[in-house]
Amino acid sequence: MPDSRNRNEFIESNLLVFLWRWKMCTTAGLSAQFFPALAPHSAYKRIHSLRQRGYICVITYSLGNSFLWALTRKGFDHVKTMIPPLKDIGFKSECIEHDHVASSFHIGDFILGIPNHIDVFTEQELRRHDDAFYPEWIPRTTLHRPDGYTVIRSDNEDRLIAFEVELSIKKESDYLNLGRFYRRLAGINNVLWLVKSDAIARRLNRLLSESENSKNSIHCFFLRPEFQKSGWGAICKYGGHTGVSIRKLLGTDVGAYWDHDPTMLLLDTRKCRTNFKSYGLKSQS
């Protein structure tokens, strides 16, 4: 019994840290990440028990039809004992819809597990941690903060990817400045953008790539409707890697061999489900 209790406490503590890093997550996403061996209702009960004890709460957007789990103050106080000191104390989302889309875009296939040669650093960590506690591969700059970074390590060269989600449009001058920021910031191999429409993607591609060779642009634009349908199978519409999927751009096949795209676990915002899509290896026949 003590071993089982300690294991449960370990899983629950990691779940709370996960919610702090990513700000929120769906029932399906938390179930896949922390309770993959449990039936859907049993997984929901484990998550709901944390709510009953005051560690997490339900937050919503889209007229209350999209349910997500997030930390409470009690949950955050528990998390603070397990992470480096914070320069900016906080845990709540300032825009639930944006942060849900951004975290889903960033996590993607990795909700089923992050490969050993890949690391991620979230917008929450960029915002809250002093840069003394950043990994060595994170740029030290206060000029701009993307919606997260991913580094892909290899024997030849590490690749650093920034993520940007734009659900509302800024002034043209803001994007021109952002284009200059990324051109001057050494070490960024690609910037993956998720935007609302084809027209916005074309406009931002023009503004951000004005002084670049379009074929060699580091910026890659994906459309939200396609992402919500295809997850990391979504295809780059404009930029230096037109026609390439998110999954291929990141050089990973974590989700390529599954029956369903893992990102759907992060986009399914039902609070309690009677059944989940089963995830298994694709038939090789």
MARVEX-816625 format. One record per residue (C-alpha): z, x, y; residue in one letter. Coordinates in pm, 1 decimal. Layout:
REM residues N
> Z:X:Y:a
...
REM end
This chain:
REM residues 285
> 0.0:0.0:0.0:m
> 82.3:264.8:262.3:p
> -256.3:432.9:201.4:d
> -439.6:101.7:242.8:s
> -245.9:21.0:559.3:r
> -316.1:363.6:708.5:n
> -685.4:328.3:630.9:r
> -699.3:-12.7:797.8:n
> -523.0:124.0:1105.5:e
> -768.9:416.4:1117.2:f
> -1068.9:180.7:1100.3:i
> -926.1:-47.2:1367.4:e
> -848.5:243.7:1601.0:s
> -1203.8:373.3:1563.3:n
> -1337.1:24.0:1632.3:l
> -1139.9:10.4:1958.7:l
> -1271.4:352.5:2064.3:v
> -1624.1:234.1:1980.7:f
> -1577.6:-69.7:2205.3:l
> -1454.5:151.9:2488.2:w
> -1749.9:389.5:2457.6:r
> -2012.9:114.4:2442.5:w
> -1819.6:-147.3:2646.4:k
> -1902.4:-432.8:2407.2:m
> -2060.3:-521.0:2073.9:c
> -2163.0:-817.3:1861.9:t
> -1982.5:-943.8:1554.2:t
> -2278.9:-835.3:1341.9:a
> -2283.0:-486.3:1494.8:g
> -1909.4:-427.6:1445.6:l
> -1931.2:-563.4:1091.4:s
> -2213.2:-323.4:1000.0:a
> -2041.1:-27.1:1162.1:q
> -1684.5:-75.8:1040.2:f
> -1681.6:-329.1:754.7:f
> -2013.7:-279.6:571.2:p
> -1864.9:-358.8:229.7:a
> -1714.8:-693.1:335.8:l
> -1873.7:-1036.1:323.1:a
> -1962.4:-1173.3:668.4:p
> -1668.3:-1410.4:699.0:h
> -1421.5:-1145.1:578.3:s
> -1559.1:-899.0:833.9:a
> -1524.8:-1160.5:1107.5:y
> -1163.0:-1223.2:1008.2:k
> -1084.1:-851.4:1037.9:r
> -1238.1:-841.8:1384.7:i
> -1069.8:-1165.6:1489.2:h
> -730.6:-1031.5:1380.7:s
> -760.9:-771.1:1657.3:l
> -814.3:-1055.2:1903.2:r
> -509.5:-1236.9:1771.5:q
> -302.8:-923.9:1829.2:r
> -433.4:-893.1:2183.3:g
> -649.2:-578.9:2148.8:y
> -991.8:-736.4:2203.1:i
> -1136.6:-1046.9:2363.5:c
> -1460.7:-1244.0:2373.0:v
> -1691.4:-1205.7:2672.8:i
> -2009.6:-1403.8:2731.8:t
> -2326.8:-1423.3:2937.4:y
> -2645.4:-1633.4:2934.1:s
> -2460.2:-1956.8:3019.8:l
> -2192.6:-1878.7:2762.4:g
> -2435.9:-1862.8:2470.7:n
> -2412.0:-1489.0:2407.1:s
> -2080.4:-1382.2:2255.5:f
> -1960.9:-1021.7:2253.9:l
> -1637.6:-840.4:2175.7:w
> -1472.1:-618.3:2436.9:a
> -1139.3:-446.9:2493.7:l
> -839.6:-602.9:2660.5:t
> -593.2:-401.2:2867.5:r
> -375.0:-365.6:2556.7:k
> -672.9:-235.5:2358.8:g
> -761.5:9.2:2634.8:f
> -403.2:138.7:2649.2:d
> -429.6:212.7:2276.3:h
> -765.3:387.0:2320.2:v
> -633.4:613.5:2598.4:k
> -410.5:788.4:2345.8:t
> -716.6:894.0:2141.8:m
> -967.2:1018.8:2401.1:i
> -971.9:1302.9:2659.1:p
> -803.5:1238.4:2996.0:p
> -998.5:1011.7:3230.2:l
> -1086.6:1086.1:3592.4:k
> -1178.0:720.5:3646.9:d
> -949.7:474.0:3472.9:i
> -1132.0:172.3:3340.2:g
> -1298.6:-4.4:3051.7:f
> -1459.5:-329.5:3168.0:k
> -1828.4:-397.6:3211.4:s
> -1951.4:-457.3:3565.4:e
> -2260.3:-644.3:3440.3:c
> -2230.9:-783.8:3088.3:i
> -2597.9:-860.2:3027.1:e
> -2718.6:-520.2:3150.9:h
> -2455.3:-329.4:2957.5:d
> -2520.8:-522.7:2637.4:h
> -2896.0:-453.8:2657.7:v
> -2837.5:-89.3:2755.8:a
> -2594.3:-21.4:2472.1:s
> -2826.2:-189.8:2220.1:s
> -3122.0:14.3:2348.8:f
> -2917.0:334.9:2320.1:h
> -2751.6:270.4:1980.9:i
> -3044.1:105.9:1800.7:g
> -3075.3:224.1:1439.7:d
> -2762.4:431.3:1476.6:f
> -2544.1:124.3:1431.6:i
> -2591.7:207.2:1062.1:l
> -2479.9:567.4:1118.3:g
> -2568.1:861.1:1342.6:i
> -2737.8:1152.8:1160.7:p
> -2548.9:1481.9:1163.9:n
> -2810.0:1655.6:1381.0:h
> -2786.7:1393.5:1657.6:i
> -2517.8:1328.5:1920.1:d
> -2487.9:1052.6:2179.3:v
> -2295.9:1030.4:2506.4:f
> -2258.3:689.0:2666.2:t
> -2269.4:569.9:3026.2:e
> -1899.7:486.5:2996.3:q
> -1819.3:845.1:2900.0:e
> -2037.4:980.2:3181.7:l
> -1859.0:755.0:3429.8:r
> -1499.6:796.0:3314.1:r
> -1461.5:1153.1:3186.4:h
> -1428.6:1458.8:3405.9:d
> -1730.1:1682.1:3342.8:d
> -1490.9:1947.9:3212.8:a
> -1477.8:1732.6:2899.2:f
> -1854.4:1678.3:2871.9:y
> -2034.5:1836.0:2575.3:p
> -2227.1:2148.3:2673.5:e
> -2561.8:1968.1:2642.3:w
> -2484.1:1708.3:2912.0:i
> -2623.7:1786.3:3261.8:p
> -2351.6:1846.6:3520.9:r
> -2468.5:1643.2:3820.2:t
> -2332.2:1364.5:4038.6:t
> -2669.9:1273.8:4190.8:l
> -2754.8:1015.6:3926.4:h
> -2599.9:872.5:3610.0:r
> -2837.8:730.6:3346.3:p
> -2738.6:468.5:3089.8:d
> -2658.6:740.8:2838.8:g
> -2793.0:1053.9:2670.9:y
> -2892.7:1146.1:2317.0:t
> -2946.3:1501.9:2194.3:v
> -3155.4:1576.6:1885.7:i
> -3086.8:1918.1:1739.3:r
> -3329.4:2127.4:1537.9:s
> -3372.2:2489.4:1434.5:d
> -3647.5:2532.9:1692.8:n
> -3525.9:2350.4:2002.5:e
> -3281.8:2075.3:2100.2:d
> -3433.7:1765.8:2264.8:r
> -3239.1:1580.0:2533.2:l
> -3321.1:1213.1:2592.0:i
> -3197.3:1001.7:2885.0:a
> -3188.0:620.7:2870.1:f
> -3253.1:388.0:3164.3:e
> -3240.5:6.3:3161.5:v
> -3375.3:-182.3:3464.4:e
> -3318.3:-558.7:3458.2:l
> -3351.0:-586.5:3836.8:s
> -3576.1:-393.7:4072.2:i
> -3459.2:-145.2:4333.4:k
> -3637.6:-27.6:4646.9:k
> -3948.5:185.8:4604.5:e
> -3774.6:477.7:4776.5:s
> -3498.9:466.7:4512.9:d
> -3750.1:525.4:4234.2:y
> -3928.2:800.1:4425.1:l
> -3591.3:974.7:4460.9:n
> -3521.8:918.5:4092.2:l
> -3856.5:1070.4:4001.5:g
> -3766.6:1380.1:4204.5:r
> -3422.9:1390.3:4039.8:f
> -3570.2:1404.6:3688.7:y
> -3838.6:1654.0:3787.2:r
> -3573.3:1891.2:3920.6:r
> -3324.7:1841.2:3636.7:l
> -3403.8:2106.6:3379.8:a
> -3362.1:2026.1:3013.7:g
> -3454.1:1655.9:3003.0:i
> -3733.4:1613.9:2748.6:n
> -3782.3:1238.8:2782.9:n
> -3651.4:941.0:2977.8:v
> -3676.9:614.6:2784.2:l
> -3702.2:311.9:3012.6:w
> -3647.8:-51.4:2915.1:l
> -3782.9:-298.8:3172.9:v
> -3842.1:-673.1:3196.0:k
> -4219.8:-693.5:3220.7:s
> -4550.6:-514.4:3193.3:d
> -4601.2:-532.9:3571.1:a
> -4268.3:-362.3:3637.7:i
> -4342.9:-94.7:3377.9:a
> -4677.9:-16.3:3541.4:r
> -4519.3:-0.3:3887.5:r
> -4233.8:227.2:3783.1:l
> -4466.6:448.8:3582.9:n
> -4676.6:499.7:3895.9:r
> -4376.1:569.3:4120.2:l
> -4194.0:801.6:3881.7:l
> -4495.2:998.4:3768.8:s
> -4675.3:1048.3:4101.5:e
> -4663.1:1427.3:4089.5:s
> -4685.8:1459.5:3710.1:e
> -4977.4:1474.5:3473.9:n
> -4960.8:1124.9:3324.8:s
> -5030.1:1257.6:2973.8:k
> -4733.9:1491.8:3000.1:n
> -4495.1:1259.0:3181.9:s
> -4139.5:1265.5:3050.4:i
> -4104.9:893.8:3129.7:h
> -4168.8:637.9:2854.8:c
> -4169.5:265.1:2929.8:f
> -4075.4:-10.2:2684.5:f
> -4071.7:-386.4:2747.3:l
> -3757.9:-588.8:2690.1:r
> -3932.6:-880.7:2511.5:p
> -4083.7:-643.5:2254.7:e
> -3755.0:-456.6:2213.9:f
> -3572.5:-783.4:2146.6:q
> -3833.2:-867.4:1882.0:k
> -3889.7:-525.7:1722.6:s
> -3584.5:-314.5:1811.4:g
> -3654.6:56.6:1782.1:w
> -3994.6:-33.5:1642.7:g
> -4099.5:-126.7:1999.6:a
> -4397.4:72.7:2128.5:i
> -4419.2:275.5:2449.6:c
> -4652.9:89.2:2687.7:k
> -4689.7:348.1:2963.8:y
> -4602.6:713.6:3018.0:g
> -4645.7:1034.3:2827.0:g
> -4610.6:882.4:2478.0:h
> -4810.5:559.7:2494.7:t
> -4834.7:390.2:2155.2:g
> -4532.1:570.9:2007.6:v
> -4226.0:375.2:1890.7:s
> -3871.2:443.1:2007.2:i
> -3784.3:539.9:1651.3:r
> -4065.1:794.7:1628.1:k
> -3993.4:932.0:1976.6:l
> -3637.3:1000.7:1871.2:l
> -3763.8:1165.1:1554.9:g
> -3543.0:961.0:1326.8:t
> -3614.3:728.0:1036.2:d
> -3263.3:586.7:995.4:v
> -3390.0:231.7:1028.0:g
> -3743.3:276.5:901.1:a
> -3660.0:210.3:535.7:y
> -3450.3:-104.4:580.0:w
> -3563.7:-460.8:519.7:d
> -3469.0:-563.7:874.8:h
> -3455.4:-369.1:1199.3:d
> -3092.8:-256.1:1248.0:p
> -3112.1:-323.0:1623.5:t
> -3108.2:-695.7:1544.5:m
> -2743.2:-650.5:1448.7:l
> -2676.6:-558.4:1811.5:l
> -2887.6:-838.0:1958.9:l
> -2752.0:-1123.6:1746.0:d
> -2485.2:-1262.5:1977.6:t
> -2344.4:-1535.6:1757.0:r
> -1966.2:-1507.3:1744.9:k
> -1910.2:-1611.5:1386.6:c
> -2176.1:-1624.5:1119.9:r
> -2167.6:-1783.7:777.9:t
> -2415.7:-1525.2:653.6:n
> -2578.7:-1203.1:769.1:f
> -2922.2:-1076.2:685.1:k
> -2881.8:-853.7:384.8:s
> -2977.1:-491.4:447.7:y
> -3133.6:-296.1:167.6:g
> -3402.9:-39.5:111.7:l
> -3760.6:-160.9:142.8:k
> -3950.8:-203.6:-178.8:s
> -4165.4:101.7:-252.0:q
> -4419.1:-103.2:-450.2:s
REM end
